[in-house]
């Protein structure tokens, strides 16, 4: 049996079954949560690999920005405050030094914007570019928003358009002129740190949309042991004809916040710019009402071919 027969999700489940975290929140949320006095630290890490997450010709400045932004998005998904970062770079020895300079400048531009200190990391030689980022954030103890808090009767919300990043990737792959906003959505996403701060004490469960709306809905439903029903017509899909709405349903790397909350907050949240898309019920799984075509996949999953 090969990894492609198993897929990323089952690999993670296998690892989680072998690890006992006791009073620490570990595998299964956007960040690990470690209590420390009156606070709790949030820790997350991600890898970006050449030809998997980005093209070799990618603008190094934008790649540096994105490398940190997608990690800070995990801190946002826990409604946390970002603090520190660690950066690992594996680079070809023949790579032009100006690439390295531009990457670091991009990385630090995001770090400076959100008050994040780069404290260390590692550099090694490699055949391809490999980027590893670890971020540390914090919350007052007990205030981190996990994936497992959704309750029957809650409403479901998302912070912004779905599918713009996937559409931007399609534009880039086809070499199309224009479409600057779509390209930016894919190449230079913004972590929703500020939006997340509004959700403290309101969101009951939360995740960032990194692998696709549908698969991330399923993650909340599974963690919370509930059924989530969303209305296809209420989902704020990206305003573009590059992809169909159904295709955008499975697009990843939007880094929007997807969360549940008591429905009494619906009016406030909509007024603040969040989108109501469905409800939480007793049961399990995810149902998309109003979707006339059969669902062919969940979203992006590594190792699947």
C-alpha positions in Angstrom: 0.0 0.0 0.0 1.3 3.5 -0.9 0.7 6.8 0.7 -1.5 7.8 -2.2 -3.8 4.9 -1.2 -4.1 6.4 2.3 -4.1 10.2 1.8 -3.1 13.0 4.1 -6.1 12.9 6.5 -5.7 9.2 7.4 -2.0 9.8 7.9 -2.8 12.5 10.4 -5.4 10.3 12.1 -2.7 7.5 12.5 -0.2 9.9 14.1 -2.8 11.3 16.4 -3.8 7.7 17.5 -0.2 7.1 18.6 0.2 10.3 20.7 -1.2 11.1 24.1 -1.4 14.8 24.8 -3.0 14.7 28.3 -3.9 18.3 29.2 -2.3 19.8 26.1 -4.4 20.4 23.0 -2.4 19.0 20.1 -3.2 17.3 16.8 -6.6 18.2 15.4 -6.8 22.0 15.7 -5.1 24.8 13.8 -2.6 25.3 16.7 -1.4 23.3 19.6 -2.5 25.0 22.9 -0.1 24.9 25.9 -1.2 26.5 29.2 1.3 28.8 30.9 0.0 30.6 34.0 -2.8 33.1 33.1 -2.1 32.6 29.4 -1.9 29.8 26.8 0.6 29.6 24.0 -0.5 28.8 20.5 2.0 27.0 18.3 1.7 26.0 14.6 4.0 25.1 11.7 3.6 24.7 8.0 5.7 23.6 5.1 5.8 25.1 1.6 7.5 23.0 -1.1 8.5 24.1 -4.6 6.3 22.8 -7.4 3.7 21.8 -4.8 2.8 25.1 -3.1 4.5 27.5 -5.4 6.1 27.7 -8.8 9.9 28.1 -9.1 9.3 31.4 -10.9 7.2 32.8 -8.1 8.1 36.4 -6.9 10.3 35.7 -3.9 9.1 38.9 -2.1 5.5 37.7 -2.3 6.4 34.2 -1.4 8.1 35.5 1.7 4.9 37.3 2.7 2.7 34.3 2.0 5.0 32.0 3.9 4.3 33.9 7.1 0.7 34.9 6.3 -0.6 31.4 5.9 0.9 30.5 9.3 -0.5 33.5 11.0 -3.8 32.4 9.6 -3.7 29.5 12.0 -3.2 31.9 14.9 -6.2 33.8 13.7 -8.3 30.6 13.5 -7.8 30.3 17.3 -8.7 34.0 17.8 -5.1 34.5 19.1 -2.5 37.2 19.1 0.7 36.4 17.1 4.0 36.8 18.8 7.0 35.0 17.3 8.1 33.1 14.2 10.9 30.6 13.3 12.0 30.1 9.7 13.6 27.1 8.1 14.9 27.5 4.5 16.3 24.7 2.3 17.7 26.3 -0.8 19.7 25.3 -4.0 23.3 26.5 -3.7 23.0 28.1 -7.2 20.0 30.2 -6.3 20.6 33.9 -6.8 21.3 35.8 -3.6 18.9 38.5 -4.6 16.1 35.8 -4.4 17.1 35.3 -0.7 17.1 39.0 0.0 13.7 39.6 -1.5 12.2 36.6 0.3 13.4 37.8 3.7 12.2 41.3 3.0 8.7 40.0 2.1 8.6 37.7 5.2 9.6 40.6 7.5 7.1 43.0 5.9 4.3 40.7 7.2 6.1 40.2 10.5 6.4 43.9 11.1 2.8 44.5 10.2 1.5 42.1 12.9 4.2 42.7 15.5 5.8 39.3 15.0 9.5 38.7 16.0 11.6 36.3 13.9 13.6 34.6 16.6 15.5 31.9 14.7 15.4 28.9 12.4 17.6 26.9 10.1 19.2 27.1 6.7 20.4 24.1 4.6 21.3 23.3 1.0 18.8 21.3 -1.1 17.8 20.5 -4.7 14.6 22.4 -4.4 13.2 25.3 -2.3 11.7 24.1 0.9 10.2 26.5 3.4 9.2 25.7 7.0 7.6 28.2 9.3 6.7 27.9 12.9 4.6 30.6 14.7 3.9 31.2 18.3 0.9 33.2 19.6 -1.1 33.5 22.8 -4.5 34.0 24.3 -5.7 34.5 27.9 -6.2 31.0 29.3 -9.4 29.3 28.1 -10.1 31.9 25.3 -8.7 30.0 22.3 -11.4 29.0 19.9 -11.2 25.3 19.0 -12.8 23.3 16.2 -14.9 21.2 18.7 -17.2 23.9 20.1 -20.0 23.9 17.6 -23.4 23.1 19.0 -26.8 22.2 17.5 -28.7 25.4 17.0 -25.6 27.5 16.2 -25.3 29.4 13.0 -22.4 29.1 10.5 -20.4 32.1 9.1 -17.5 32.8 6.9 -15.4 36.0 6.9 -15.2 36.6 3.1 -15.3 35.4 -0.5 -14.6 31.7 -1.3 -12.6 30.6 -4.4 -10.6 33.7 -5.2 -7.3 32.0 -4.5 -8.2 29.0 -6.6 -9.3 31.3 -9.4 -6.1 33.3 -9.1 -4.0 30.1 -9.4 -6.0 29.3 -12.6 -5.2 32.7 -14.0 -1.5 32.3 -13.2 -1.3 28.8 -14.7 -3.0 30.0 -17.9 -0.8 33.1 -18.1 -3.8 35.5 -18.5 -3.3 39.2 -18.4 -5.1 41.3 -15.8 -7.1 39.7 -13.0 -4.8 41.5 -10.5 -7.2 41.0 -7.5 -7.4 37.3 -8.2 -3.7 36.9 -8.5 -3.2 38.8 -5.3 -5.7 36.5 -3.5 -3.5 33.6 -4.4 0.0 35.1 -4.1 -0.4 37.6 -1.3 -3.2 36.5 1.1 -3.9 38.4 4.3 -4.3 36.6 7.6 -7.6 37.5 9.2 -6.0 38.6 12.6 -8.1 41.7 13.0 -11.3 39.9 12.1 -10.5 37.1 14.5 -10.2 39.6 17.4 -13.8 40.5 16.9 -14.9 36.9 17.4 -13.5 36.4 20.9 -16.4 35.3 23.1 -18.6 34.9 20.1 -17.3 32.1 17.9 -18.0 28.6 19.3 -15.8 26.8 16.8 -13.5 28.1 14.1 -11.0 27.1 11.4 -9.3 28.9 8.5 -10.3 27.8 5.0 -7.0 26.4 3.8 -7.9 23.2 2.0 -11.4 24.1 0.8 -14.7 25.2 2.3 -16.3 21.8 2.2 -13.4 19.8 3.7 -13.0 22.5 6.5 -16.7 22.4 7.2 -16.3 18.6 7.7 -13.4 19.2 10.1 -15.6 21.3 12.3 -18.5 18.9 12.1 -16.2 15.9 13.0 -14.5 17.6 15.8 -17.8 18.9 17.3 -19.8 15.7 16.6 -22.5 17.6 14.8 -24.1 18.0 11.4 -23.6 21.2 9.5 -26.1 22.3 6.8 -25.1 25.1 4.5 -27.1 26.9 1.8 -25.2 26.9 -1.5 -26.9 30.1 -2.5 -25.7 31.9 0.6 -22.0 31.1 0.2 -20.1 34.3 -0.9 -18.3 32.8 -3.9 -15.7 34.9 -5.6 -17.2 37.2 -8.3 -15.4 35.7 -11.3 -16.2 33.5 -14.3 -12.8 31.9 -14.3 -14.3 28.9 -12.3 -17.7 27.6 -11.6 -19.2 28.0 -8.1 -19.0 24.3 -7.5 -15.3 24.3 -8.4 -14.7 27.1 -6.0 -16.5 25.1 -3.2 -13.4 22.9 -3.2 -10.8 25.6 -3.7 -8.2 26.0 -1.0 -5.9 28.8 0.3 -8.6 31.4 0.8 -7.6 31.7 4.5 -11.0 33.1 5.4 -12.3 32.3 8.9 -15.0 29.7 8.9 -16.8 29.6 12.3 -20.0 28.8 14.2 -21.7 31.1 16.7 -24.9 31.4 18.7 -27.5 32.6 16.3 -28.3 35.6 18.5 -25.1 37.1 17.2 -26.2 36.8 13.6 -27.3 40.4 13.1 -24.1 41.8 14.7 -21.9 39.5 12.7 -23.6 40.3 9.4 -23.3 44.0 10.2 -19.6 43.6 10.8 -19.1 42.0 7.3 -19.3 38.3 8.1 -21.5 36.1 5.9 -24.2 33.8 7.3 -24.2 30.5 5.3 -25.9 27.8 7.3 -26.8 26.1 10.6 -25.6 23.4 13.0 -27.9 20.4 13.7 -27.6 17.2 15.6 -26.1 14.4 13.6 -22.9 14.1 11.6 -21.3 15.2 8.3 -22.0 18.2 6.0 -25.0 18.8 3.8 -25.0 21.5 1.0 -28.5 22.5 0.3 -29.2 23.9 -3.2 -26.3 22.1 -4.9 -27.8 20.5 -8.0 -24.7 18.6 -9.0 -23.1 15.6 -7.3 -20.1 16.4 -5.0 -17.1 14.8 -6.6 -14.4 15.6 -4.0 -13.9 17.2 -0.6 -11.1 19.6 -1.4 -7.3 19.5 -1.5 -5.6 16.5 0.2 -1.8 15.8 -0.1 -0.6 12.4 -1.4 -3.8 11.9 -3.4 -3.1 11.4 -7.1 
